[in-house]
Amino acid sequence: MSIVTISDSIKYIGVDDTTLDLFESQYIIPNGVSYNSYIILDDKIAVMDTVDARKTTEWFENLDRELAGRTPDYLVVSHLEPDHSSNIQLFAEKYPATKLVLSAKAKAMLPQFFDIAKLDERCVVVKEGETLELGAHKLQFFMAPMVHWPEVMVGYEATEKVLFSADAFGKFGALSADEDWTCEARRYYFNIVGKYGAPVQTLLKKAATLDIETICPLHGPILKEDLGYYLDKYNTWSSYKAEDDGVLIACASIHGNTKKAAEKMVEILKAKGAKKVAFTDLTRDDMAEAIEDAFRYDKLILAASSYDAGVFPPMEDFLNRLSHKTYQNRKVGIIENGSWAPSAAKTMKGIVETFKNVAICEQTVTIKSTMKDADVEAMEKLAEEILA
Ligand SMILES: Cc1cc2nc3c(=O)[nH]c(=O)nc-3n(C[C@H](O)[C@H](O)[C@H](O)COP(=O)(O)O)c2cc1C
């Protein structure tokens, strides 16, 4: 277990998972992930969420150690995603007198996952702003629907100024990993929460009314210093504003000719003064990072081979994922390649046109099999237009 200090009364009882192959069955996690869980020790004891079923034994050991023979009074359930809720049934059976504290929506959803006897008697359903007295500590609850499940709520402990933020402010990476917060928090945010910018904005407005000194998320490190930095990032991300001035070139090439053109485009953009040019090969690189970078920068260039009168599927997959995450407010350029009837640009445009407030550059580059001088000229024009 990673050593995590919050305070004398609020303890970390979460676990690292460094052997999971894919988080949510689709995201690579090179440095693992943590399932965070906390305990507040006062006259009454509140346990804040459980952990994934992969880590049941370790979590109960951590819980037992901090309980030191006492019995918990409450299990606060922020939401029911299995990576945090999987041990509710076992916990409820081990501590039959302990109450489950949760939102009305969570209580309604709970029987879908668990079969807990006398559920009505076991549950303390809390509403917006309601409090739970623990002694010196007092938890106040705020609903956070669709951040990023409907039943989500966060808890605020005013004595120690701690926000238990559920999945908000979470990141990939085990606590034992020594890595930068922003990159993996951004990849987590856009791929997992990205669609729900408006609900995140609502939560941020509620958080702005609280005096917060510590944020305890359900994944990743406890945030204690420079909280304005993290809040500012979340504000930018959830408002769909670009974080940095730069271009992401996303390419999907069958035989490599489109990729050569995309790499040439990197050179052209740099020569024309682009502040930052990021590149992703959608056939091989991490798709989640491609999504992250698309949101990070204000400009995006799509380069793809034609395929079956449409576009090469890795590009279609990328665009569909951007659509899921409500990609918007950006400038997009298009490069296509085809050997007999190029169709990639039309298909890409068809999808991009459905995005909100996305300007597509007038200059489309159409390569016939291999890049020629005329294509480079067209790419120069596209670079000028997208950087203008
Ligand atoms: C399965 C398959 C389907 C294709 N469909 C089309 C098509 O509909 N129209 C077209 O002009 N070229 C089509 N092509 C050809 C490629 O798009 C073309 O050769 C292109 O130059 C490949 O660029 P690349 O080297 O970057 O993969 C197809 C190729 C394959 C393998």
The ligand as an ORCA input file, in Angstrom:
! r2SCAN-3c Opt
* xyz 0 1
  C      -9.389     -2.548    -48.465
  C      -9.029     -1.322    -49.236
  C     -10.017     -0.490    -49.679
  C      -9.708      0.647    -50.410
  N     -10.712      1.459    -50.855
  C     -10.409      2.528    -51.638
  C     -11.432      3.373    -52.141
  O     -12.607      3.184    -51.874
  N     -11.085      4.412    -52.935
  C      -9.777      4.656    -53.264
  O      -9.512      5.604    -54.014
  N      -8.780      3.887    -52.766
  C      -9.068      2.848    -51.965
  N      -8.074      2.053    -51.444
  C      -6.700      2.367    -51.801
  C      -5.985      3.218    -50.797
  O      -6.789      4.179    -50.230
  C      -4.879      3.903    -51.541
  O      -3.985      2.938    -52.095
  C      -4.101      4.898    -50.711
  O      -3.117      5.476    -51.522
  C      -3.466      4.224    -49.534
  O      -2.704      5.160    -48.825
  P      -1.702      4.638    -47.724
  O      -0.427      4.222    -48.393
  O      -1.493      5.782    -46.821
  O      -2.377      3.511    -47.049
  C      -8.367      0.940    -50.713
  C      -7.356      0.114    -50.196
  C      -7.680     -1.010    -49.497
  C      -6.568     -1.885    -48.965
*
